[in-house]
Amino acid sequence: MNVKALLALGATAALLSACLSSGDSTTSANAPGQPINPSETPLQLSEFSVANGCFGLQSAFSRQFVQPAAARYAAGPATQAENFTMRPTELGKYLIYGSDRQMITAQGNTLVASAEPTDAAVWQASFDKDKSQFTFTDTAGRFLALDETAGLTTSTEQTERTQFKLAPASDCAAYPEMPTAMEGTPYKGRGENQPIIGFADTHTHMGMSSEMSLDGSVGPSAGGVLYGEVVHRFGIPHALGSCEGFHGPNGIRDANNILETTPGAQHDTQGWPTFVDWPRRNFLTHQVMYHAWVERAWRAGLRVMVNHGTNIAALCRVGQTYSGNPQADCNDMGVATKQVEYLYDVQDYVDAQFGGPGKGWYRIVKTPAEARQVANEGKLAVVLGVEVAQVFNCGVTFLPGGGEIRKCDQAQIDAEIDKLWALGARHVYPFHDIDSSLGGAGIFSGDVINFLNFLDTGAFWKTTECRDFPENEPSVREPGTNMTTAVPGSSSNALTKMLLEAVGGITPLYPDGKRCNARTVTDLGQYALTALMNRGFVIDIDHAAYHSKDIMLDLAETMNPPYPMASSHDAHGGLTSDQAVRMLKSGGVIYPYKGNGIKHVEFLEKLKFWRNKAGMNNTLLGLGYGADGNGFGGHPGPRGGDSVPVQYPFTLFRGEGWGPRYQSLPAMKVNMLTIPESGKFWHIDEVGMAHYGMVADFVEEVRLEGGGEAIDALYNSAEAYVRMWENVYYRNNPK
């Protein structure tokens, strides 16, 4: 999670709160929202396999069919049957969606046609395999029944009239859904244990959502400032509808106005299907990882994704205030755990859309072997991780006399590691933005985060000179930053006065020039790092203090063999050439914060330089990215007018830049992502990465900018991550 864009928000939230208080197209046979024709696609019937299928409802007793709704749903012959799309809300539960775009809905003991989905329109399917018959029950436990005279009705008892056959049909209405605008069959690998062809996103936050559950009982993340859901039982009209309820009329309460330092700005709050003003690459308080957008990236070759549960308590409390949601959970480990748990719901939801448990393209994996198997099955291997300010709840309070009160001990660290492992998390950030009992955070902003550090720890950062580094060699990120010697704001405004009161009139004083965090890895931090290594976690070096990274690498190199580490999104706090070479020698991976195609190819040249110094010229060259989706870090813009434009449609795996190993893969046609209902479209040369669906278009940017070498490095990146993970995991865990 990159909070650089949230600096102004942290500084101004209290003042603002005072002011506010006064006043597809796809060829997949089971694609979401695209009804299949069972007469053309043989199905092995189950309560799951009919997902998004087109059927008539036929009484197994009378052989009559449900007719279209008028005053009521009647019974009649096949020639008068209504055709229904079986739209899953979750595994085994459906909206029964008619060609008139209305749903069979229970209203007391009667049935009505409703245009808006509600709990009363959700039907649990049960399947009798011996009889090939279905029964459907509503949330009150009543059975759907068809009677020759009464038509479609409900029954409190299961009888012969509650048994249905699903008769294959056509001409159903498609349930509203975001298209993928991709044509072709997603490719599979060359065998379970073979190298993976595909790319990796090693840093993103798909669990960040305005509701972290399917039943509406858990959310929100980020204290309530981020609008939009990754999945919703009732689909995109509800997952990404109007944001007015979150952001106020014309977006006047949107925290993004503060991020962009335009407090009076407004935006059109319309979501699906018009999306007039959002999503946009710099509208960070709107969901960018809706599942259909991620599906588009998967179809383009995304095969490994690391999803981190994330939180920074101080910023979350700002979100509580700004969103008017004081009950939102802001405990770092609590929020991160809920986000990770939500990703299992996401997996179930995708499975529901694609025909049942294990059928979906989104697969959570807990071992490198599972990742390799899933990716080579042509699906997305999802690795779970945690990136929070106070990992293991190891906060710290600094005392005026120079001592500190640590909020964890070795036993707590061990217990929290056990919980994370049981949860399925395998990738951990030991440090993130705020100092902790484990050590110092990487400094990349010298003002507001410093103030937040004070709020969380009782002290401003203590800094030191950044050690020398090879200035004539490329860095992932140069260490340190210029520190501000006053709290944010000018001395004359009310905000500054308020902040001065909060810190007791004491402001930090720093020398001129770039400074690094003087706090490095503590003895408790050394214990935590060793415990993580002994368990086999991937350890991410990003966000550690610059000098802490040296200590982490020293510790990793004492292991036999050396312990690989990851730098997954631009190494906040600094990562210099000498450190990069050490990481690569130990088998680690270094992926940049996601840029556009130009930035990606520029980083590839840096990676080749470090690999050459590390003596790795003949090893696998893989370069993925960390998109930081939903991480409030911003997303890349267009490449600019001098670049060769992306021309739609384009075809992946064929043509210039796509070498021999791709010729056995089925071609994938990528159309410009357009919503047929409204005509809304996204062209990457105009909008950059407005949302995660533009990753497919980014691949074409990489090809245009870097040719075959850049494409190969990108499509080697999933394999490179899994190899690193194998070297971590199997030293202490069985194969």
PALOGU-11950 format. One record per residue (C-alpha): x, y, z; residue number from 1; residue in three letters. Coordinates in steps of 0.2 Angstrom, whole numbers. Layout:
REM residues N
X,Y,Z,NUM,ala
...
END
This chain:
REM residues 735
0,0,0,1,met
7,17,-5,2,asn
1,31,5,3,val
11,45,-4,4,lys
-5,51,-12,5,ala
-14,51,6,6,leu
-2,64,14,7,leu
-14,79,12,8,ala
-28,68,18,9,leu
-19,64,34,10,gly
-15,82,37,11,ala
-32,90,34,12,thr
-44,77,40,13,ala
-48,84,57,14,ala
-51,101,50,15,leu
-63,94,37,16,leu
-72,84,49,17,ser
-76,99,59,18,ala
-82,108,44,19,cys
-93,93,39,20,leu
-100,91,56,21,ser
-108,109,53,22,ser
-117,107,39,23,gly
-94,-46,-118,24,asp
-91,-52,-126,25,ser
-81,-68,-123,26,thr
-80,-86,-129,27,thr
-80,-94,-112,28,ser
-95,-105,-112,29,ala
-99,-100,-94,30,asn
-94,-82,-94,31,ala
-103,-71,-80,32,pro
-118,-63,-87,33,gly
-117,-71,-104,34,gln
-130,-85,-105,35,pro
-124,-102,-112,36,ile
-135,-112,-123,37,asn
-136,-129,-115,38,pro
-142,-138,-130,39,ser
-126,-133,-138,40,glu
-114,-135,-123,41,thr
-117,-152,-115,42,pro
-119,-151,-96,43,leu
-117,-163,-82,44,gln
-131,-156,-72,45,leu
-129,-151,-54,46,ser
-135,-137,-43,47,glu
-119,-128,-48,48,phe
-117,-132,-67,49,ser
-132,-122,-73,50,val
-124,-106,-68,51,ala
-128,-92,-81,52,asn
-137,-105,-92,53,gly
-153,-102,-101,54,cys
-168,-114,-97,55,phe
-186,-116,-96,56,gly
-193,-121,-79,57,leu
-204,-137,-82,58,gln
-214,-146,-69,59,ser
-208,-163,-67,60,ala
-225,-168,-62,61,phe
-237,-160,-74,62,ser
-224,-157,-88,63,arg
-230,-139,-90,64,gln
-219,-124,-91,65,phe
-218,-108,-81,66,val
-225,-94,-93,67,gln
-219,-76,-93,68,pro
-226,-65,-79,69,ala
-241,-54,-82,70,ala
-252,-53,-67,71,ala
-243,-69,-61,72,arg
-232,-83,-68,73,tyr
-244,-96,-76,74,ala
-242,-114,-81,75,ala
-243,-118,-99,76,gly
-235,-128,-114,77,pro
-218,-127,-120,78,ala
-222,-116,-134,79,thr
-227,-102,-121,80,gln
-213,-105,-109,81,ala
-203,-91,-102,82,glu
-184,-93,-104,83,asn
-174,-89,-88,84,phe
-156,-85,-85,85,thr
-150,-94,-69,86,met
-139,-80,-62,87,arg
-129,-86,-47,88,pro
-128,-75,-31,89,thr
-116,-87,-23,90,glu
-113,-106,-24,91,leu
-129,-115,-27,92,gly
-140,-99,-25,93,lys
-148,-90,-40,94,tyr
-158,-76,-47,95,leu
-171,-83,-59,96,ile
-170,-70,-72,97,tyr
-183,-69,-86,98,gly
-182,-63,-103,99,ser
-192,-47,-98,100,asp
-177,-44,-86,101,arg
-187,-47,-71,102,gln
-184,-60,-57,103,met
-196,-72,-49,104,ile
-198,-65,-31,105,thr
-207,-71,-16,106,ala
-219,-59,-8,107,gln
-226,-67,7,108,gly
-234,-83,1,109,asn
-236,-76,-17,110,thr
-224,-73,-31,111,leu
-221,-58,-41,112,val
-210,-52,-55,113,ala
-197,-39,-49,114,ser
-185,-29,-59,115,ala
-173,-26,-43,116,glu
-165,-41,-35,117,pro
-168,-43,-16,118,thr
-165,-57,-4,119,asp
-183,-62,-8,120,ala
-177,-66,-26,121,ala
-163,-78,-21,122,val
-167,-96,-23,123,trp
-157,-111,-16,124,gln
-155,-125,-29,125,ala
-155,-143,-24,126,ser
-152,-157,-37,127,phe
-158,-175,-36,128,asp
-145,-183,-47,129,lys
-156,-200,-49,130,asp
-171,-190,-56,131,lys
-162,-176,-64,132,ser
-174,-164,-55,133,gln
-172,-148,-46,134,phe
-180,-140,-31,135,thr
-179,-122,-26,136,phe
-181,-114,-9,137,thr
-182,-96,-4,138,asp
-174,-88,11,139,thr
-189,-92,22,140,ala
-188,-111,17,141,gly
-203,-111,5,142,arg
-202,-122,-10,143,phe
-205,-115,-28,144,leu
-220,-125,-35,145,ala
-230,-125,-51,146,leu
-248,-129,-51,147,asp
-259,-131,-67,148,glu
-272,-119,-60,149,thr
-263,-108,-48,150,ala
-248,-106,-59,151,gly
-231,-103,-50,152,leu
-233,-102,-32,153,thr
-224,-107,-16,154,thr
-227,-122,-4,155,ser
-221,-125,14,156,thr
-219,-144,10,157,glu
-209,-153,-3,158,gln
-221,-162,-15,159,thr
-221,-168,-33,160,glu
-227,-151,-38,161,arg
-210,-143,-31,162,thr
-200,-154,-43,163,gln
-193,-146,-59,164,phe
-184,-150,-74,165,lys
-173,-137,-82,166,leu
-176,-138,-101,167,ala
-162,-131,-112,168,pro
-168,-115,-120,169,ala
-161,-100,-130,170,ser
-164,-81,-132,171,asp
-162,-78,-113,172,cys
-159,-60,-107,173,ala
-141,-58,-101,174,ala
-140,-52,-83,175,tyr
-130,-35,-82,176,pro
-112,-38,-81,177,glu
-95,-30,-86,178,met
-89,-37,-102,179,pro
-71,-43,-104,180,thr
-71,-38,-122,181,ala
-59,-53,-125,182,met
-61,-66,-139,183,glu
-52,-83,-137,184,gly
-49,-97,-125,185,thr
-37,-94,-111,186,pro
-22,-104,-113,187,tyr
-16,-118,-102,188,lys
2,-123,-98,189,gly
13,-137,-103,190,arg
11,-148,-88,191,gly
9,-148,-69,192,glu
28,-146,-66,193,asn
33,-137,-81,194,gln
39,-118,-81,195,pro
24,-106,-81,196,ile
21,-95,-95,197,ile
12,-79,-89,198,gly
15,-64,-79,199,phe
14,-59,-60,200,ala
7,-45,-50,201,asp
16,-47,-34,202,thr
8,-32,-25,203,his
-11,-28,-25,204,thr
-26,-27,-13,205,his
-41,-35,-21,206,met
-48,-37,-3,207,gly
-50,-19,-1,208,met
-68,-16,-3,209,ser
-83,-5,3,210,ser
-90,-22,9,211,glu
-79,-36,14,212,met
-92,-50,14,213,ser
-106,-57,2,214,leu
-120,-54,16,215,asp
-116,-36,20,216,gly
-110,-40,38,217,ser
-91,-35,38,218,val
-86,-20,28,219,gly
-79,-7,25,220,pro
-60,-6,22,221,ser
-50,10,23,222,ala
-62,17,36,223,gly
-75,19,23,224,gly
-68,31,10,225,val
-66,18,-4,226,leu
-82,15,-14,227,tyr
-86,0,-24,228,gly
-85,-19,-21,229,glu
-75,-33,-29,230,val
-90,-44,-30,231,val
-108,-42,-26,232,his
-122,-55,-25,233,arg
-132,-45,-37,234,phe
-119,-40,-49,235,gly
-111,-24,-56,236,ile
-127,-13,-54,237,pro
-125,-15,-35,238,his
-106,-17,-34,239,ala
-102,-2,-44,240,leu
-118,9,-45,241,gly
-119,27,-39,242,ser
-106,32,-26,243,cys
-117,46,-20,244,glu
-121,37,-4,245,gly
-102,36,0,246,phe
-96,52,-8,247,his
-111,63,-6,248,gly
-120,73,-19,249,pro
-108,77,-34,250,asn
-94,69,-24,251,gly
-92,83,-12,252,ile
-87,71,2,253,arg
-75,61,-8,254,asp
-58,60,1,255,ala
-50,60,-17,256,asn
-54,79,-17,257,asn
-41,80,-3,258,ile
-28,68,-11,259,leu
-28,79,-26,260,glu
-28,95,-16,261,thr
-44,101,-23,262,thr
-56,101,-8,263,pro
-70,109,-17,264,gly
-70,98,-32,265,ala
-85,88,-38,266,gln
-88,73,-49,267,his
-102,64,-57,268,asp
-107,50,-45,269,thr
-114,39,-59,270,gln
-107,21,-60,271,gly
-114,7,-70,272,trp
-116,8,-85,273,pro
-111,26,-89,274,thr
-96,28,-78,275,phe
-95,47,-82,276,val
-81,52,-71,277,asp
-74,36,-63,278,trp
-65,24,-62,279,pro
-50,35,-67,280,arg
-32,32,-63,281,arg
-31,46,-50,282,asn
-48,43,-42,283,phe
-41,32,-29,284,leu
-56,31,-18,285,thr
-66,21,-31,286,his
-64,2,-33,287,gln
-52,-3,-47,288,val
-52,-22,-45,289,met
-69,-27,-49,290,tyr
-68,-46,-53,291,his
-72,-44,-72,292,ala
-58,-32,-74,293,trp
-46,-44,-65,294,val
-53,-58,-77,295,glu
-48,-48,-92,296,arg
-30,-47,-85,297,ala
-31,-66,-82,298,trp
-36,-69,-100,299,arg
-21,-59,-106,300,ala
-9,-70,-96,301,gly
-9,-65,-78,302,leu
-5,-81,-69,303,arg
1,-76,-52,304,val
-6,-62,-41,305,met
-1,-58,-23,306,val
-16,-50,-14,307,asn
-11,-42,3,308,his
-23,-38,17,309,gly
-18,-20,21,310,thr
-21,-6,33,311,asn
-12,9,42,312,ile
-22,12,58,313,ala
-18,31,58,314,ala
-25,34,40,315,leu
-39,22,44,316,cys
-45,33,58,317,arg
-44,48,46,318,val
-55,38,35,319,gly
-67,35,49,320,gln
-69,53,52,321,thr
-70,58,34,322,tyr
-83,45,29,323,ser
-93,47,45,324,gly
-91,29,49,325,asn
-83,29,67,326,pro
-87,11,69,327,gln
-76,5,55,328,ala
-62,-7,61,329,asp
-45,1,61,330,cys
-35,-12,70,331,asn
-21,-16,57,332,asp
-21,-35,59,333,met
-40,-36,61,334,gly
-43,-27,45,335,val
-30,-36,36,336,ala
-37,-53,42,337,thr
-55,-48,36,338,lys
-48,-43,19,339,gln
-39,-60,17,340,val
-55,-69,23,341,glu
-65,-60,10,342,tyr
-54,-66,-4,343,leu
-60,-84,0,344,tyr
-78,-76,-3,345,asp
-72,-69,-20,346,val
-65,-86,-25,347,gln
-82,-94,-20,348,asp
-91,-81,-30,349,tyr
-81,-83,-46,350,val
-83,-102,-44,351,asp
-102,-99,-43,352,ala
-102,-90,-60,353,gln
-91,-103,-68,354,phe
-101,-119,-63,355,gly
-96,-124,-45,356,gly
-82,-127,-33,357,pro
-65,-127,-41,358,gly
-72,-122,-58,359,lys
-67,-104,-58,360,gly
-52,-95,-64,361,trp
-47,-87,-47,362,tyr
-38,-100,-36,363,arg
-31,-97,-19,364,ile
-14,-106,-17,365,val
-4,-110,-1,366,lys
11,-119,-8,367,thr
22,-116,-23,368,pro
17,-133,-30,369,ala
-1,-127,-30,370,glu
3,-111,-39,371,ala
13,-121,-52,372,arg
-2,-133,-54,373,gln
-15,-119,-55,374,val
-6,-108,-67,375,ala
-2,-123,-79,376,asn
-21,-127,-78,377,glu
-23,-110,-86,378,gly
-30,-102,-70,379,lys
-24,-87,-59,380,leu
-14,-93,-44,381,ala
-18,-81,-29,382,val
-5,-79,-16,383,val
-11,-71,0,384,leu
-1,-59,10,385,gly
-1,-45,23,386,val
5,-27,22,387,glu
1,-17,38,388,val
9,-4,48,389,ala
9,-14,64,390,gln
12,-32,58,391,val
8,-45,72,392,phe
0,-30,82,393,asn
18,-25,86,394,cys
16,-6,89,395,gly
27,4,100,396,val
26,20,111,397,thr
41,30,113,398,phe
44,39,130,399,leu
50,56,132,400,pro
66,50,141,401,gly
71,39,127,402,gly
64,23,132,403,gly
50,13,123,404,glu
35,3,127,405,ile
33,-12,115,406,arg
16,-19,112,407,lys
21,-37,108,408,cys
34,-50,113,409,asp
41,-66,106,410,gln
26,-76,111,411,ala
14,-64,103,412,gln
24,-64,87,413,ile
24,-83,87,414,asp
5,-84,89,415,ala
2,-71,76,416,glu
13,-80,63,417,ile
3,-96,67,418,asp
-13,-87,64,419,lys
-7,-80,47,420,leu
-1,-97,42,421,trp
-18,-105,46,422,ala
-26,-91,37,423,leu
-16,-95,21,424,gly
-5,-80,21,425,ala
12,-83,13,426,arg
19,-66,9,427,his
23,-54,23,428,val
29,-36,25,429,tyr
38,-34,42,430,pro
38,-15,40,431,phe
26,-3,33,432,his
26,17,34,433,asp
26,18,54,434,ile
39,13,66,435,asp
35,-2,76,436,ser
43,-13,90,437,ser
51,-23,76,438,leu
61,-8,69,439,gly
60,7,58,440,gly
50,11,42,441,ala
57,17,26,442,gly
56,36,25,443,ile
50,42,8,444,phe
39,57,14,445,ser
46,69,26,446,gly
30,78,32,447,asp
13,70,35,448,val
18,52,37,449,ile
30,59,50,450,asn
15,67,59,451,phe
5,50,58,452,leu
21,42,65,453,asn
19,54,80,454,phe
1,50,82,455,leu
4,31,82,456,asp
21,31,92,457,thr
22,47,102,458,gly
37,53,93,459,ala
43,60,76,460,phe
56,50,66,461,trp
74,51,72,462,lys
84,52,57,463,thr
102,50,51,464,thr
113,52,36,465,glu
109,39,23,466,cys
124,28,20,467,arg
134,30,4,468,asp
128,20,-11,469,phe
134,19,-29,470,pro
127,35,-37,471,glu
133,31,-54,472,asn
122,15,-54,473,glu
103,13,-55,474,pro
93,12,-40,475,ser
76,4,-38,476,val
73,20,-27,477,arg
86,31,-20,478,glu
86,32,-1,479,pro
79,45,11,480,gly
70,61,8,481,thr
71,80,13,482,asn
62,81,30,483,met
50,95,35,484,thr
54,105,51,485,thr
36,109,55,486,ala
20,101,55,487,val
10,102,39,488,pro
2,118,35,489,gly
6,136,36,490,ser
8,144,53,491,ser
-7,155,51,492,ser
-21,143,48,493,asn
-32,134,60,494,ala
-26,117,54,495,leu
-8,121,60,496,thr
-14,127,76,497,lys
-24,111,79,498,met
-9,100,75,499,leu
2,111,86,500,leu
-10,107,100,501,glu
-9,89,96,502,ala
10,88,98,503,val
11,100,112,504,gly
19,114,102,505,gly
34,103,99,506,ile
39,102,80,507,thr
53,91,73,508,pro
70,99,68,509,leu
80,91,55,510,tyr
96,95,46,511,pro
96,100,27,512,asp
97,86,14,513,gly
91,69,12,514,lys
88,59,28,515,arg
85,41,32,516,cys
77,33,47,517,asn
89,30,62,518,ala
78,16,69,519,arg
83,0,61,520,thr
79,-18,65,521,val
77,-21,84,522,thr
81,-37,93,523,asp
62,-41,92,524,leu
63,-38,74,525,gly
77,-50,72,526,gln
67,-63,81,527,tyr
52,-60,70,528,ala
62,-61,54,529,leu
70,-77,59,530,thr
53,-84,64,531,ala
46,-79,47,532,leu
61,-88,38,533,met
59,-103,49,534,asn
41,-105,44,535,arg
44,-102,25,536,gly
36,-85,22,537,phe
40,-74,7,538,val
48,-59,16,539,ile
46,-42,7,540,asp
60,-30,9,541,ile
50,-15,3,542,asp
45,-2,16,543,his
59,-6,28,544,ala
71,8,33,545,ala
85,9,21,546,tyr
98,4,33,547,his
86,-10,39,548,ser
87,-17,22,549,lys
106,-20,25,550,asp
102,-29,41,551,ile
88,-40,33,552,met
100,-45,19,553,leu
114,-49,31,554,asp
102,-60,41,555,leu
96,-68,24,556,ala
114,-72,19,557,glu
118,-81,35,558,thr
105,-94,30,559,met
111,-110,21,560,asn
107,-107,7,561,pro
104,-88,7,562,pro
86,-84,10,563,tyr
78,-75,-5,564,pro
68,-60,-2,565,met
56,-50,-13,566,ala
55,-31,-18,567,ser
37,-31,-25,568,ser
33,-12,-28,569,his
47,0,-29,570,asp
56,-2,-12,571,ala
49,13,-2,572,his
63,19,9,573,gly
76,16,-4,574,gly
84,1,-12,575,leu
101,4,-21,576,thr
111,-5,-33,577,ser
122,-14,-21,578,asp
107,-20,-11,579,gln
98,-26,-27,580,ala
113,-36,-33,581,val
113,-45,-16,582,arg
95,-49,-17,583,met
97,-56,-34,584,leu
112,-66,-30,585,lys
101,-74,-16,586,ser
87,-79,-28,587,gly
76,-64,-24,588,gly
65,-55,-36,589,val
63,-36,-39,590,ile
48,-30,-47,591,tyr
44,-11,-50,592,pro
28,-2,-45,593,tyr
17,-4,-61,594,lys
21,10,-74,595,gly
15,11,-92,596,asn
24,1,-105,597,gly
38,14,-106,598,ile
42,14,-88,599,lys
42,-5,-88,600,his
55,-7,-102,601,val
65,6,-93,602,glu
65,-4,-77,603,phe
70,-20,-87,604,leu
86,-11,-92,605,glu
90,-8,-74,606,lys
86,-26,-70,607,leu
98,-32,-83,608,lys
112,-21,-76,609,phe
110,-28,-58,610,trp
109,-46,-65,611,arg
125,-43,-75,612,asn
134,-38,-59,613,lys
126,-52,-49,614,ala
133,-65,-63,615,gly
115,-70,-68,616,met
116,-68,-87,617,asn
111,-86,-91,618,asn
97,-87,-78,619,thr
78,-84,-81,620,leu
75,-65,-84,621,leu
58,-62,-77,622,gly
50,-45,-74,623,leu
33,-43,-67,624,gly
25,-28,-57,625,tyr
16,-22,-42,626,gly
1,-13,-47,627,ala
-4,-8,-29,628,asp
-23,-9,-35,629,gly
-34,-1,-22,630,asn
-18,4,-12,631,gly
-21,23,-14,632,phe
-4,24,-23,633,gly
-10,30,-40,634,gly
-9,21,-57,635,his
1,25,-73,636,pro
-5,37,-86,637,gly
-4,36,-105,638,pro
13,35,-113,639,arg
11,51,-122,640,gly
9,57,-140,641,gly
26,52,-147,642,asp
23,33,-143,643,ser
17,21,-156,644,val
-2,20,-152,645,pro
-11,5,-146,646,val
-23,0,-160,647,gln
-38,-10,-156,648,tyr
-42,-24,-158,649,pro
-25,-32,-156,650,phe
-20,-50,-154,651,thr
-10,-58,-141,652,leu
2,-72,-144,653,phe
3,-69,-163,654,arg
13,-57,-174,655,gly
29,-47,-171,656,glu
37,-49,-154,657,gly
28,-65,-150,658,trp
42,-79,-151,659,gly
40,-97,-155,660,pro
35,-103,-138,661,arg
18,-93,-139,662,tyr
13,-101,-156,663,gln
6,-116,-148,664,ser
-5,-105,-137,665,leu
-23,-100,-143,666,pro
-23,-83,-150,667,ala
-33,-70,-139,668,met
-41,-55,-147,669,lys
-42,-40,-136,670,val
-55,-27,-141,671,asn
-57,-10,-133,672,met
-66,-12,-117,673,leu
-83,-5,-121,674,thr
-100,-7,-111,675,ile
-114,-10,-124,676,pro
-127,-3,-113,677,glu
-120,14,-113,678,ser
-106,15,-125,679,gly
-93,19,-112,680,lys
-76,14,-117,681,phe
-58,15,-110,682,trp
-43,17,-122,683,his
-26,15,-114,684,ile
-18,29,-124,685,asp
-31,41,-117,686,glu
-34,35,-99,687,val
-19,25,-94,688,gly
-23,12,-81,689,met
-41,18,-76,690,ala
-44,1,-68,691,his
-36,-16,-68,692,tyr
-45,-21,-84,693,gly
-32,-11,-93,694,met
-18,-23,-89,695,val
-22,-33,-105,696,ala
-19,-16,-114,697,asp
-3,-13,-105,698,phe
4,-30,-112,699,val
2,-22,-129,700,glu
11,-6,-123,701,glu
26,-17,-117,702,val
27,-26,-134,703,arg
27,-9,-143,704,leu
40,-2,-132,705,glu
51,-17,-129,706,gly
48,-30,-142,707,gly
51,-49,-139,708,gly
63,-47,-125,709,glu
51,-36,-115,710,ala
37,-48,-118,711,ile
47,-63,-114,712,asp
53,-55,-97,713,ala
35,-51,-93,714,leu
29,-68,-97,715,tyr
43,-76,-87,716,asn
38,-66,-71,717,ser
26,-78,-64,718,ala
39,-92,-66,719,glu
52,-81,-58,720,ala
41,-78,-42,721,tyr
36,-96,-40,722,val
55,-101,-41,723,arg
59,-89,-28,724,met
44,-95,-17,725,trp
50,-113,-19,726,glu
67,-108,-13,727,asn
59,-100,3,728,val
45,-113,6,729,tyr
53,-130,4,730,tyr
68,-127,15,731,arg
57,-129,30,732,asn
41,-137,23,733,asn
38,-154,15,734,pro
36,-155,-4,735,lys
END
